[in-house]
Structures are given as structure tokens and as C-alpha cells.
Amino acid sequence: KLVGAIILDGVDPAVVMTDDDAFNALFNDGNVNLMLYPDVFSAEMEDCKTGTSEDITAWCEAKDNEKQCCIGSEACAWSGGGVTVCRGSCNGEKSCSNISPVAFIGPESCTGYQSCVSLGQGEGGATVKVGARTCTSDESCAHLGADQGGAGASFVIGSGACDESEACAYLGSKSATSIEVGPGACVGHSACYNVGKGSATSVSIGQGACAGELACMYLGEYSATSIDIASGAVCQHGR
């Protein structure tokens, strides 16, 4: 299974990794200047820091104004030392607090009051990957996959997704162990809010799907066990 492709300094063509752990370890080594996670991350994944809440907060405070991160009361307050935060992310009261201890937050993401709070949280912590300029408003992506976010769970949110207030909040939070939100999906106030919250163990929302206020809201709330929304599907006002 292809999980990522990377380009190293002075190496051409790209090196393709097929092992997720090896891919993440190499990225966190700091030698990667371009990371491509299929249809999820942009080429901007640089200027990032991995560490404890204290490590990240100190690193963010030392950055230039436009690149500062973890700004706000209780922002970046989590337990554990494997979280990666990139420039301009986790800005807002309680943003990124209590998230999975192995989360990756891309640049300029999780911005707004309680954005990404408790994202992927659970015993052991889920593997969480958030793209660039994603979850960019109050309570966006809050509690996504939270209740089942233990070790082995995987939650991936593509660049430019879940962009307005409460977008993707509580998505799959009661039962999902696998969530994939494509780039540019779930854009609009409360878009994809609670999708599959009560019963779905797997949620996949394609690129550009569920665009518009309340789009795909409550879809399959208590009955669907698996949700797969195709790329570009309108599904507007799906409450």
C-alpha cells in the first residue's frame, strides 16, 4: 500500500515509501523538504516541529509573527511527545488541546476557538494527519474521531478541508476508527458535522465533496456502518 512519497535534498526522482512508520520517521528526521501524502498534503510541509506541548509552544513563540503558532489560552495543551505542528497552526483558545499524542498538523491549520480540540484523542492516540490550511475556523474538526481514537485508528484530513465554523466537528466521533476527508471537502458552516457519528466505523469523503453550509450534516448518523462519499459529490444540505 502506497502511503507517501518524498523528495530529499539532492535526490531525484522521488523516493517512494511503502511503510508508514518509516515514512513518518524519515519526515520527522528533518531532511525532507517536500512531502506528498496522496491527495492530502501540499508541497508546503516544511518549517515544522515535533515534540511535547512545552517544546512546541517554546518553538512557536520564537517564530516571526506571521509564522507563530500555538497562540491562545490552552492552545497546544496535550500529553505526550509525538505531536508535529507547522508554522501558523493551532492558533485560538484551546486549539489543538488534548489531541492525539501522535498527530501531524500542517501549516496554517487548526485556527479558531477550539479548532481541532480532542482531535483523534483516545487510549494510545490515533494516527492523525491534517493538511495545509485545514480546519480553519471556530470548532472546526473539534472532537473528530475522539471516542475511538486509540492506537491503530487513522484520521486523515486533506488540505483546504473543513474550513468554516463547526465543519467536520464530531465527525465519526462515536465509532469510527478510519476517517479520510479529501482536499477541499466539507467546506461551509457545519459541513460534514457529525457524519457517521453514531455507528460508522469507516468514513471516506472524497476531494471537493460536501461543499456548502450544512452539507452532508448528520448523514448516516445512527444507522450506517460505512460511509463513502465520492469526490465532487454535491450532497448539499444533507441534514
C-alpha positions as CSV (number, residue, x, y, z in Angstrom):
1,K,0.0,0.0,0.0
2,L,1.4,3.4,-1.0
3,V,1.3,5.7,1.9
4,G,3.5,8.5,0.8
5,A,6.2,9.9,-1.4
6,I,9.1,12.1,-0.5
7,I,11.8,14.1,-2.2
8,L,15.1,14.5,-0.4
9,D,17.7,17.2,-0.9
10,G,19.6,16.4,-4.0
11,V,17.7,13.2,-4.8
12,D,15.8,12.8,-8.0
13,P,13.5,11.1,-8.7
14,A,11.3,10.9,-5.6
15,V,11.8,8.2,-3.1
16,V,8.6,6.3,-2.5
17,M,7.9,4.8,0.9
18,T,5.6,1.9,1.4
19,D,5.9,1.7,5.2
20,D,4.1,4.4,7.2
21,D,6.4,4.2,10.2
22,A,9.5,4.5,8.0
23,F,7.9,7.4,6.1
24,N,7.0,9.3,9.3
25,A,10.4,8.6,10.8
26,L,12.2,10.0,7.8
27,F,9.9,13.1,7.6
28,N,10.5,13.8,11.3
29,D,14.2,13.4,10.8
30,G,14.1,16.9,9.3
31,N,15.7,16.0,5.9
32,V,12.6,16.2,3.9
33,N,11.8,19.5,2.0
34,L,8.8,18.2,0.2
35,M,6.2,15.6,1.4
36,L,3.4,14.3,-0.7
37,Y,0.9,12.2,1.1
38,P,-1.5,11.0,-1.7
39,D,-4.2,13.7,-2.3
40,V,-3.8,15.0,1.3
41,F,-0.8,17.3,1.8
42,S,0.5,20.1,-0.3
43,A,4.2,20.8,-1.1
44,E,4.4,23.2,1.8
45,M,5.1,20.7,4.6
46,E,8.2,22.3,6.0
47,D,9.1,24.5,8.9
48,C,7.5,22.1,11.4
49,K,8.5,20.9,14.9
50,T,7.8,17.6,16.7
51,G,7.8,17.4,20.4
52,T,6.0,17.8,23.7
53,S,3.5,20.6,24.4
54,E,6.2,22.6,26.1
55,D,8.7,22.0,23.2
56,I,6.2,23.1,20.6
57,T,5.0,26.1,22.5
58,A,8.5,27.5,23.0
59,W,9.4,26.9,19.3
60,C,6.2,28.7,18.2
61,E,6.8,31.7,20.4
62,A,10.2,32.2,19.0
63,K,9.0,32.5,15.4
64,D,8.3,35.6,13.3
65,N,4.8,37.0,13.8
66,E,3.3,35.6,10.6
67,K,4.6,32.1,11.4
68,Q,3.8,31.9,15.1
69,C,1.7,29.0,16.3
70,C,0.0,27.8,19.5
71,I,-1.3,31.2,20.2
72,G,-4.2,31.4,22.7
73,S,-5.2,30.2,26.1
74,E,-4.6,26.4,26.5
75,A,-3.6,26.1,22.8
76,C,-1.4,23.1,22.2
77,A,-2.0,21.7,25.7
78,W,-1.6,17.9,25.2
79,S,0.1,15.0,26.9
80,G,2.9,13.1,25.2
81,G,5.7,14.0,22.9
82,G,5.0,12.9,19.3
83,V,2.9,15.8,18.0
84,T,4.1,17.7,15.0
85,V,3.0,21.3,14.5
86,C,3.9,23.5,11.5
87,R,4.1,27.3,11.1
88,G,1.0,29.3,11.7
89,S,-1.1,26.5,13.2
90,C,-3.1,25.8,16.3
91,N,-3.9,29.5,16.9
92,G,-7.0,30.1,19.0
93,E,-8.2,29.4,22.5
94,K,-7.9,25.6,23.2
95,S,-6.9,24.9,19.6
96,C,-5.1,21.6,19.3
97,S,-5.6,20.9,23.0
98,N,-6.0,17.3,24.2
99,I,-5.3,16.0,20.7
100,S,-3.8,12.6,19.8
101,P,-0.2,12.5,21.0
102,V,0.9,11.3,17.5
103,A,-0.8,14.0,15.4
104,F,0.6,15.9,12.5
105,I,-0.8,19.4,12.0
106,G,0.1,21.1,8.7
107,P,0.8,24.8,8.2
108,E,-1.9,27.4,8.9
109,S,-4.3,24.7,10.2
110,C,-6.5,24.3,13.2
111,T,-7.0,28.1,13.6
112,G,-10.0,29.3,15.6
113,Y,-11.6,28.8,19.0
114,Q,-11.4,25.1,20.0
115,S,-10.4,24.1,16.5
116,C,-9.1,20.5,16.5
117,V,-9.7,20.2,20.2
118,S,-9.6,16.5,21.2
119,L,-8.9,15.5,17.6
120,G,-8.3,11.8,17.5
121,Q,-7.9,11.5,21.2
122,G,-8.3,8.1,22.8
123,E,-6.2,5.5,24.6
124,G,-2.9,5.3,22.8
125,G,-3.9,8.0,20.4
126,A,-4.9,7.7,16.7
127,T,-2.6,8.5,13.8
128,V,-3.8,11.9,12.7
129,K,-2.6,13.9,9.7
130,V,-4.0,17.3,8.9
131,G,-3.1,19.1,5.7
132,A,-2.3,22.8,5.0
133,R,-4.9,25.5,5.7
134,T,-7.3,22.9,7.1
135,C,-9.8,23.2,10.0
136,T,-9.6,27.0,9.9
137,S,-12.5,28.3,12.0
138,D,-14.1,28.0,15.4
139,E,-14.7,24.4,16.5
140,S,-13.7,23.1,13.1
141,C,-12.6,19.4,13.4
142,A,-13.3,19.5,17.1
143,H,-13.6,16.0,18.6
144,L,-13.3,14.4,15.2
145,G,-12.9,10.7,15.9
146,A,-12.4,11.4,19.5
147,D,-14.1,8.5,21.3
148,Q,-12.5,5.7,19.2
149,G,-9.2,7.5,18.6
150,G,-7.0,4.8,20.1
151,A,-3.9,3.1,18.8
152,G,-4.5,1.7,15.3
153,A,-7.1,4.3,14.3
154,S,-6.3,6.6,11.4
155,F,-7.7,10.0,10.7
156,V,-6.5,12.0,7.6
157,I,-7.9,15.4,6.7
158,G,-6.8,16.9,3.3
159,S,-5.5,20.4,2.6
160,G,-8.2,23.1,2.5
161,A,-10.9,20.9,4.0
162,C,-13.3,21.7,6.9
163,D,-12.8,25.4,6.5
164,E,-15.7,27.1,8.4
165,S,-17.2,27.0,11.9
166,E,-18.0,23.5,13.2
167,A,-17.0,21.9,9.9
168,C,-16.2,18.3,10.5
169,A,-16.8,18.7,14.2
170,Y,-17.5,15.3,15.9
171,L,-17.2,13.6,12.6
172,G,-17.2,9.8,13.3
173,S,-16.6,10.6,16.9
174,K,-18.5,7.7,18.5
175,S,-17.4,4.7,16.4
176,A,-15.0,5.4,13.5
177,T,-11.5,4.1,13.5
178,S,-10.8,5.2,10.0
179,I,-11.7,8.7,8.6
180,E,-10.4,10.2,5.4
181,V,-11.5,13.7,4.3
182,G,-10.3,14.7,0.9
183,P,-8.7,18.0,0.0
184,G,-11.2,20.8,-0.3
185,A,-14.0,18.7,1.1
186,C,-16.6,19.7,3.8
187,V,-16.3,23.4,3.1
188,G,-19.0,25.6,4.6
189,H,-20.5,26.2,8.0
190,S,-21.2,22.9,9.8
191,A,-20.3,20.9,6.6
192,C,-19.9,17.2,7.4
193,Y,-20.8,17.9,11.0
194,N,-21.5,14.5,12.8
195,V,-21.3,12.5,9.6
196,G,-21.5,8.8,10.7
197,K,-21.2,9.9,14.4
198,G,-23.3,7.1,15.9
199,S,-22.4,3.9,14.1
200,A,-20.0,4.2,11.2
201,T,-16.6,2.6,11.7
202,S,-15.2,3.9,8.4
203,V,-15.8,7.3,6.8
204,S,-14.4,8.4,3.5
205,I,-15.3,11.7,1.9
206,G,-13.8,12.4,-1.5
207,Q,-12.0,15.5,-2.8
208,G,-14.3,18.5,-3.0
209,A,-17.3,16.7,-1.7
210,C,-19.9,18.0,0.7
211,A,-19.5,21.7,-0.3
212,G,-21.9,24.2,1.2
213,E,-23.5,25.1,4.5
214,L,-24.8,22.1,6.4
215,A,-23.6,19.8,3.6
216,C,-23.8,16.1,4.5
217,M,-24.7,17.0,8.0
218,Y,-25.9,14.1,10.1
219,L,-25.5,11.7,7.1
220,G,-25.8,8.1,8.4
221,E,-25.9,9.4,11.9
222,Y,-27.1,6.3,13.7
223,S,-27.5,3.5,11.2
224,A,-24.7,3.4,8.6
225,T,-21.7,1.3,9.4
226,S,-19.6,2.5,6.5
227,I,-19.8,5.9,4.6
228,D,-18.1,6.5,1.3
229,I,-18.9,9.9,-0.4
230,A,-17.4,10.2,-3.9
231,S,-15.2,13.1,-4.9
232,G,-17.1,16.1,-6.1
233,A,-20.5,14.8,-4.7
234,V,-22.7,17.7,-4.0
235,C,-24.7,16.3,-1.1
236,Q,-25.7,19.8,-0.1
237,H,-27.9,20.4,2.9
238,G,-27.8,16.7,3.6
239,R,-29.2,17.1,7.1
